[in-house]
């Protein structure tokens, strides 16, 4: 009798542990909501008695996105080695997408937005922040990923506070068409890669066009004339949530750019183009009601969530290319 009682107690305890892990994992699985970048910048400036000047909104938005990445429910999960984080893959993929877009913006701020020309000196705070964001995203032993990203945040706080300080004159953010175009060209490549990975969910034959357009072009090793792109079944949801995270971060960055580069965009008659890109990215954040990411054929019976996401990202990328051309015009 005692043995039976002890067995039931142990099974009940194990069931309770798994139930708690499941509930916590479910709670940690929620993605952060979008936020108003202008309201966030205004509130931060009022709280610290600063000014919302050119570049303040973009810098504060990068900070806010990184804070959401690190301090959302469950915190930063990618490098977790204990349950439930170690069993989760959707949110870590989302985190990687956010991190990649944040790295791109931090690099643009360091080498372009904060410098007046190629011969000018880099901003000291951004020089420290940008390499910290490039630290391995899956390291849990010291120095941990979170520790490095928090170091980057500390430097971004310094840069933002100097921007908003009317007495600080050696800290700048240059909102110019060429700076913005260089950043958007990097974003184009990022979105193009995400779109291709998502589109490969159904498996397609692709004609090799890697050397097209240049008769003198060459590559390091032979390639097939026709290539088959097919995403592994185990990577479908990872690619989907990486794209969703990247779109979430980029959506906020472009809204901030609409504010800080407002005069440049109006002069180029490009404001509407940017707003259309933002609208496409907003569509990527619609709620996913399916418990799993489905991978039906293009016109099959089941939906294909990857192709739907690829559609929005491809349209946003096409609009980005047009916006870059507008900014390049006199």
Secondary structure, 3 states (H helix, E strand, C coil): CHHHHHHHHHHHHHHHHHHHHHHHHHHHCCCCCCCCHHHHHHHHHHHCCCCCCCCHHHHHHHHHHHHHHHHCCCCCCCCCCCCCHHHCCHHHHHHHHHHHHHHHHHHHHHHHHCCCCCCCCCCHHHHHHHHHHCCCCCCCCCCCHHHHHHHHHHHHHHHHHHHHCCCCCCCCCCCCHHHHHHHHHHHHHHHHHHHHHHHCCCCEEEECCCCCCCCCCCCCCCCCCEEEECCCHHHHHHHHHHHHHHHHHHHHHHHHHHHHCHHHHHHCCCHHHHHHHHHHHHHCCCCCCCCCCCECCCCCCCCEHHHHHHHHHHHHHHHHHHHHHHHHCC
